[in-house]
Amino acid sequence: MADIKRETKTDDDVSLPQDLRQRAQAYSAMAVAHSTVTFSQRRAFDSSPVRHVNNFVKACIIDVSVRACGDGSSSSSDSDSDDGARRRGLCIADIASGRGQDQAKFMYAARAANKPMHAYYAIDLSAEDVVSARLMAEKYLKPVVARDVVIQAGDMGVAFTGVPDNSVDVLSCQLALHYVFDDERHLDTFFAETGRVLRPNGVAVVSYADGRSIVRRARNGLRVDGHDGDAAVTVTSRYYSFTIPTTHLRRAMPTPFGLRYTFTLPGSIEGIPEYLAHEGCVAKHAATHGLLSGTSLFFDEAALRFSGVPYFRDISMKMGGRWHDDDQALDTANIYRFNVFSKSPAVLQSWSDISSGGKSKTSSRSKLY
């Protein structure tokens, strides 16, 4: 680890639009603050049950994606079969990787599926988060990844620089896709790049703050509290708050892109500008680039589904889950949605089967969380 210094990196790339630069700077500032907070202090944040349920769902969807990728080998070449994936090892693309919090999830999932990791590519906008992720990789990835560990700064709304064509078994973009709804071109580029890098039997799983859930909560707040004129609406709960212009609450909008609001989840994000994301647009742009749609669930629905399967329930217990009896944590998790995509119908069917406890590929060595 001697070649990576723990120092603050500046996000002063003048080629970035101002809103992207501000977002990168905000995430970098939070990364620096986070580096001085102890584990016990993080657990004490009021929003810890929400982070627990979100991390549980992310761990499960990463685990299922790793096990499902490569399925349907009877309709594909051996190089894209499940056995082929085991021989060459998994290639992971972690888009909007943040501080590298999901690296351990990938490592444990790969071990559980008996699919060693061959390469890991990560992209994040924040320079400070990239440094943190590289430090994290020294602990989790460098000892187990056979070839490449590449973690770089970049905007997920442009090309996935450095990720080879037709190379990725699992592409993951967690709790970030709403950011590319600032411009339709960025959403389209994201899925064009996903289609470029994903193997025929690979899995792409994305999650985001669902725009309909945000708008519904804001409209409900208006009905309860009333509102004066066209000022912005602020919605607060025990675990989150957001402020959204009333113009974004109209039934008919000229465009589903560029609808900006700010969101706060204490201990995670503080007043970060986000954009209303629409599942229909996600599926449309994925299909344009050859990606078929599979499972789509809100995080609270997914948490309840996964916790009904003994294997995933064990994961929740070992992650120290504190969300099961917290209705407000589940209500907050209902803001977030994930979608699964692949070029293979067989992979999507396998994903659905495994996630519901049907076609399980859990090995005797799977309980590593």
C-alpha positions as a printed NumPy array, in Angstrom:
array([[  0.   ,   0.   ,   0.   ],
       [  3.02 ,   2.262,  -0.012],
       [  2.251,   3.625,  -3.457],
       [ -1.178,   5.01 ,  -2.456],
       [ -1.249,   7.98 ,  -0.122],
       [ -4.168,   8.875,   2.144],
       [ -4.554,  12.456,   1.   ],
       [ -7.357,  14.687,  -0.177],
       [ -7.712,  14.921,  -3.945],
       [ -9.321,  17.968,  -5.534],
       [-12.117,  17.79 ,  -8.082],
       [-11.1  ,  20.81 , -10.114],
       [-11.453,  19.389, -13.631],
       [-12.659,  22.474, -15.516],
       [-13.803,  20.284, -18.404],
       [-16.665,  19.004, -16.238],
       [-19.979,  20.895, -16.191],
       [-20.444,  22.896, -13.013],
       [-23.118,  20.604, -11.532],
       [-20.911,  17.531, -12.021],
       [-17.935,  19.302, -10.503],
       [-20.03 ,  20.356,  -7.507],
       [-21.314,  16.802,  -7.038],
       [-17.79 ,  15.39 ,  -7.211],
       [-16.588,  17.963,  -4.674],
       [-19.494,  17.15 ,  -2.341],
       [-18.815,  13.412,  -2.456],
       [-15.097,  14.003,  -1.96 ],
       [-15.8  ,  16.142,   1.108],
       [-18.017,  13.404,   2.518],
       [-15.325,  10.798,   1.825],
       [-12.806,  12.835,   3.81 ],
       [-15.27 ,  13.255,   6.68 ],
       [-16.15 ,   9.555,   6.558],
       [-12.489,   8.581,   6.889],
       [-12.395,  10.061,  10.403],
       [-15.6  ,   8.387,  11.635],
       [-15.328,   5.128,  13.569],
       [-17.451,   2.064,  12.844],
       [-19.379,   2.493,  16.1  ],
       [-20.086,   6.126,  15.217],
       [-21.387,   5.123,  11.776],
       [-23.709,   2.577,  13.386],
       [-25.031,   5.308,  15.668],
       [-26.279,   7.511,  12.807],
       [-30.06 ,   7.807,  12.842],
       [-30.227,   6.439,   9.288],
       [-28.287,   3.24 ,  10.037],
       [-31.341,   0.934,   9.581],
       [-31.821,   2.392,   6.079],
       [-28.181,   1.798,   5.232],
       [-28.494,  -1.741,   6.56 ],
       [-31.476,  -2.608,   4.377],
       [-29.885,  -0.954,   1.333],
       [-26.601,  -2.811,   1.886],
       [-28.472,  -6.077,   2.403],
       [-30.318,  -5.666,  -0.897],
       [-27.12 ,  -4.693,  -2.725],
       [-25.294,  -7.719,  -1.286],
       [-28.097, -10.008,  -2.445],
       [-28.414,  -8.619,  -5.968],
       [-24.639,  -8.773,  -6.439],
       [-24.601, -12.36 ,  -5.143],
       [-27.451, -13.406,  -7.46 ],
       [-25.873, -11.639, -10.442],
       [-22.56 , -13.428,  -9.911],
       [-24.303, -16.805,  -9.714],
       [-26.642, -16.136, -12.646],
       [-24.062, -14.837, -15.114],
       [-23.017, -17.447, -17.652],
       [-26.239, -19.462, -17.322],
       [-27.965, -20.819, -20.415],
       [-24.747, -22.378, -21.738],
       [-26.664, -24.755, -23.97 ],
       [-27.485, -21.818, -26.234],
       [-24.053, -20.208, -26.199],
       [-20.44 , -20.954, -26.959],
       [-18.296, -22.574, -24.285],
       [-16.385, -19.35 , -23.787],
       [-19.611, -17.71 , -22.584],
       [-20.886, -20.693, -20.598],
       [-20.922, -20.97 , -16.833],
       [-18.049, -23.471, -16.969],
       [-16.167, -21.107, -19.252],
       [-16.657, -18.28 , -16.761],
       [-15.17 , -20.447, -14.021],
       [-12.1  , -21.264, -16.111],
       [-11.275, -17.703, -17.138],
       [-12.632, -16.056, -13.97 ],
       [-15.133, -13.257, -13.503],
       [-14.75 ,  -9.769, -14.889],
       [-16.595,  -7.136, -12.834],
       [-17.427,  -3.549, -13.795],
       [-18.379,  -1.378, -10.809],
       [-19.795,   1.886, -12.162],
       [-20.185,   4.812,  -9.731],
       [-18.181,   2.688,  -7.304],
       [-17.888,   5.302,  -4.563],
       [-15.38 ,   4.519,  -1.836],
       [-15.324,   0.844,  -2.812],
       [-17.938,  -0.342,  -0.336],
       [-19.157,  -3.079,  -2.701],
       [-15.758,  -4.659,  -3.289],
       [-16.195,  -7.104,  -0.402],
       [-19.665,  -8.001,  -1.685],
       [-18.186,  -8.967,  -5.064],
       [-15.385, -10.924,  -3.421],
       [-17.701, -12.936,  -1.154],
       [-20.193, -13.562,  -3.962],
       [-17.458, -14.829,  -6.281],
       [-16.17 , -17.205,  -3.605],
       [-19.662, -18.469,  -2.853],
       [-20.283, -19.198,  -6.549],
       [-16.824, -20.747,  -7.008],
       [-16.082, -18.22 ,  -9.745],
       [-12.696, -16.59 ,  -9.065],
       [-12.372, -12.933, -10.017],
       [-10.173, -12.303, -13.035],
       [-10.566,  -8.534, -13.449],
       [-12.244,  -5.61 , -11.712],
       [-12.887,  -2.226, -13.317],
       [-14.325,   0.708, -11.364],
       [-15.301,   4.26 , -12.283],
       [-16.372,   7.101, -10.014],
       [-16.707,  10.852, -10.443],
       [-15.131,  11.8  ,  -7.107],
       [-11.329,  11.894,  -7.048],
       [-11.279,  11.379,  -3.276],
       [-13.594,   8.366,  -3.539],
       [-11.283,   6.873,  -6.172],
       [ -8.356,   7.134,  -3.74 ],
       [-10.46 ,   5.514,  -1.005],
       [-11.538,   2.731,  -3.379],
       [ -7.929,   2.036,  -4.343],
       [ -7.035,   1.736,  -0.681],
       [ -9.986,  -0.61 ,  -0.196],
       [ -8.821,  -2.707,  -3.16 ],
       [ -5.484,  -3.297,  -1.457],
       [ -7.393,  -5.124,   1.264],
       [-10.132,  -6.922,  -0.651],
       [ -9.222,  -7.281,  -4.312],
       [ -5.497,  -7.249,  -4.967],
       [ -4.921, -10.537,  -3.08 ],
       [ -7.656, -12.417,  -5.   ],
       [ -8.019, -10.865,  -8.484],
       [ -5.899, -12.712, -11.02 ],
       [ -5.164,  -9.911, -13.476],
       [ -6.515,  -6.357, -13.579],
       [ -7.722,  -4.057, -10.816],
       [ -8.37 ,  -0.705, -12.487],
       [-10.05 ,   2.076, -10.476],
       [-10.245,   5.471, -12.129],
       [-12.035,   8.795, -12.007],
       [-14.665,   9.301, -14.674],
       [-18.231,  10.282, -15.475],
       [-20.61 ,   7.333, -15.953],
       [-22.557,   9.425, -18.46 ],
       [-19.668,   9.124, -20.934],
       [-17.53 ,   6.219, -22.132],
       [-16.431,   3.512, -19.684],
       [-12.793,   4.242, -20.492],
       [-10.5  ,   1.262, -20.079],
       [-13.208,  -1.426, -19.924],
       [-12.683,  -3.792, -22.909],
       [-15.43 ,  -4.763, -25.344],
       [-17.406,  -7.94 , -24.595],
       [-15.466,  -8.553, -21.378],
       [-17.775,  -8.024, -18.394],
       [-19.703, -10.791, -16.621],
       [-21.362,  -8.54 , -14.025],
       [-21.848,  -4.793, -14.405],
       [-23.142,  -3.069, -11.291],
       [-24.225,   0.56 , -10.889],
       [-25.711,   1.001,  -7.439],
       [-27.863,   3.908,  -6.218],
       [-26.511,   6.231,  -8.892],
       [-28.329,   5.891, -12.216],
       [-30.601,   8.846, -11.389],
       [-27.611,  11.144, -11.921],
       [-27.53 ,  10.488, -15.688],
       [-31.121,  11.689, -15.976],
       [-29.707,  15.197, -16.203],
       [-29.601,  14.648, -19.985],
       [-31.061,  11.908, -22.18 ],
       [-27.747,  11.636, -24.032],
       [-26.022,  10.583, -20.82 ],
       [-28.568,   7.833, -20.097],
       [-28.253,   6.597, -23.674],
       [-24.457,   6.625, -23.503],
       [-24.557,   4.674, -20.243],
       [-26.548,   1.857, -21.828],
       [-24.587,   1.996, -25.087],
       [-21.435,   1.429, -23.044],
       [-23.137,  -1.284, -20.981],
       [-24.107,  -3.086, -24.185],
       [-20.564,  -2.694, -25.488],
       [-18.758,  -4.189, -22.497],
       [-21.247,  -6.86 , -21.385],
       [-20.738, -10.487, -22.438],
       [-23.632, -12.32 , -24.154],
       [-24.376, -14.198, -20.899],
       [-23.484, -11.344, -18.581],
       [-25.701,  -9.486, -16.097],
       [-26.144,  -5.74 , -15.667],
       [-27.887,  -4.561, -12.507],
       [-28.626,  -0.887, -11.854],
       [-30.373,   0.896,  -8.997],
       [-31.561,   4.45 ,  -8.508],
       [-33.914,   6.763,  -6.662],
       [-37.227,   6.157,  -8.411],
       [-38.723,   9.423,  -9.684],
       [-42.306,   8.267,  -9.294],
       [-41.737,   7.481,  -5.616],
       [-40.203,  10.918,  -5.028],
       [-43.049,  12.703,  -6.842],
       [-45.718,  10.658,  -5.06 ],
       [-44.3  ,  11.59 ,  -1.665],
       [-44.113,  15.263,  -2.626],
       [-47.72 ,  15.267,  -3.896],
       [-48.879,  13.558,  -0.706],
       [-47.077,  16.247,   1.29 ],
       [-48.905,  18.95 ,  -0.634],
       [-52.279,  17.376,   0.097],
       [-51.522,  17.063,   3.793],
       [-49.861,  20.406,   4.451],
       [-51.146,  22.632,   1.675],
       [-48.802,  24.825,  -0.291],
       [-48.403,  28.435,  -1.253],
       [-47.7  ,  29.251,  -4.884],
       [-44.883,  27.776,  -6.953],
       [-42.195,  27.556,  -4.274],
       [-40.27 ,  24.33 ,  -3.806],
       [-41.719,  21.55 ,  -1.646],
       [-39.666,  20.049,   1.171],
       [-40.563,  16.568,   2.386],
       [-39.054,  15.229,   5.597],
       [-39.24 ,  11.941,   7.443],
       [-37.35 ,  10.258,  10.227],
       [-34.613,   9.131,   7.819],
       [-34.519,  11.486,   4.839],
       [-35.498,  14.833,   3.409],
       [-35.716,  16.223,  -0.09 ],
       [-36.67 ,  19.498,  -1.736],
       [-38.307,  19.541,  -5.156],
       [-39.76 ,  22.352,  -7.326],
       [-43.554,  22.211,  -7.621],
       [-43.16 ,  22.452, -11.409],
       [-41.801,  18.874, -11.321],
       [-45.077,  17.631,  -9.839],
       [-47.214,  18.336, -12.885],
       [-49.057,  15.39 , -14.4  ],
       [-47.625,  16.075, -17.853],
       [-44.012,  17.146, -18.286],
       [-42.378,  18.32 , -21.529],
       [-39.389,  16.025, -20.863],
       [-38.514,  13.372, -18.258],
       [-34.916,  14.599, -18.147],
       [-33.218,  17.405, -16.231],
       [-35.804,  17.464, -13.409],
       [-33.545,  18.359, -10.526],
       [-34.144,  18.135,  -6.774],
       [-31.915,  17.822,  -3.695],
       [-31.816,  14.832,  -1.361],
       [-30.391,  14.195,   2.124],
       [-29.881,  10.883,   3.909],
       [-27.98 ,  11.695,   7.135],
       [-24.655,   9.923,   7.336],
       [-24.7  ,   9.082,   3.618],
       [-25.536,  12.064,   1.411],
       [-26.149,  15.678,   2.359],
       [-28.186,  17.926,   0.061],
       [-26.852,  16.328,  -3.123],
       [-28.529,  17.413,  -6.386],
       [-30.278,  14.465,  -8.051],
       [-32.613,  14.032, -11.032],
       [-35.98 ,  12.302, -11.251],
       [-35.399,   8.882, -12.828],
       [-38.091,   6.997, -14.731],
       [-38.138,   3.21 , -15.03 ],
       [-39.76 ,   3.358, -18.462],
       [-36.852,   5.414, -19.815],
       [-34.363,   3.023, -18.221],
       [-35.946,   0.004, -19.928],
       [-36.341,   1.842, -23.245],
       [-32.694,   2.89 , -23.509],
       [-31.47 ,  -0.511, -22.348],
       [-33.537,  -2.199, -25.074],
       [-32.166,   0.207, -27.691],
       [-28.718,  -1.241, -27.017],
       [-29.64 ,  -4.914, -27.048],
       [-30.335,  -5.422, -23.353],
       [-33.388,  -7.423, -22.274],
       [-35.258,  -6.454, -19.1  ],
       [-35.58 ,  -8.853, -16.187],
       [-36.429,  -8.493, -12.501],
       [-37.413,  -5.025, -11.289],
       [-38.222,  -4.343,  -7.637],
       [-38.226,  -1.563,  -5.083],
       [-35.645,  -2.141,  -2.363],
       [-38.257,  -2.794,   0.32 ],
       [-39.936,  -5.416,  -1.89 ],
       [-36.558,  -6.98 ,  -2.597],
       [-35.579,  -7.015,   1.091],
       [-38.735,  -8.896,   2.016],
       [-38.301, -11.282,  -0.929],
       [-34.673, -12.052,  -0.119],
       [-35.3  , -12.395,   3.619],
       [-37.805, -15.149,   2.823],
       [-34.975, -17.338,   1.456],
       [-32.808, -19.016,   4.14 ],
       [-29.534, -18.387,   2.286],
       [-30.187, -14.644,   1.957],
       [-31.631, -14.435,   5.467],
       [-28.284, -15.725,   6.737],
       [-26.572, -12.9  ,   4.845],
       [-28.829, -10.353,   6.531],
       [-28.084, -11.753,   9.973],
       [-24.323, -11.742,   9.396],
       [-24.442,  -8.168,   8.108],
       [-25.986,  -7.094,  11.411],
       [-29.319,  -6.107,   9.874],
       [-31.448,  -3.811,  12.062],
       [-34.247,  -3.055,   9.638],
       [-36.689,  -5.974,   9.865],
       [-39.105,  -4.352,  12.307],
       [-38.52 ,  -0.757,  11.234],
       [-41.429,   0.292,   9.018],
       [-39.939,   3.729,   8.366],
       [-36.664,   2.188,   7.189],
       [-38.605,  -0.014,   4.761],
       [-40.643,   2.99 ,   3.656],
       [-37.395,   4.853,   2.895],
       [-36.072,   1.802,   1.019],
       [-39.191,   2.08 ,  -1.143],
       [-37.606,   5.166,  -2.724],
       [-34.986,   2.981,  -4.425],
       [-35.553,   0.557,  -7.304],
       [-33.281,  -1.878,  -9.135],
       [-33.477,  -3.366, -12.632],
       [-31.7  ,  -6.417, -14.028],
       [-30.634,  -6.637, -17.684],
       [-28.919,  -9.192, -19.866],
       [-28.568, -10.117, -23.524],
       [-29.735, -13.64 , -22.638],
       [-33.306, -14.621, -21.632],
       [-31.885, -17.708, -19.899],
       [-29.721, -15.533, -17.646],
       [-32.705, -13.372, -16.697],
       [-34.76 , -16.472, -15.866],
       [-31.902, -17.851, -13.792],
       [-31.621, -14.518, -11.954],
       [-35.31 , -14.651, -11.076],
       [-35.12 , -18.295,  -9.967],
       [-32.066, -17.821,  -7.76 ],
       [-33.364, -14.636,  -6.142],
       [-36.55 , -16.381,  -5.053],
       [-34.743, -19.447,  -3.704],
       [-35.576, -21.68 ,  -6.666],
       [-32.652, -22.54 ,  -8.92 ],
       [-30.   , -22.069,  -6.25 ],
       [-26.317, -22.514,  -6.988],
       [-25.225, -22.031,  -3.405],
       [-22.148, -24.104,  -2.679],
       [-21.121, -25.636,   0.637],
       [-18.641, -22.773,   0.966],
       [-21.194, -20.04 ,   0.409],
       [-21.663, -18.727,   3.945],
       [-18.781, -16.298,   3.925],
       [-20.516, -13.046,   4.897]])
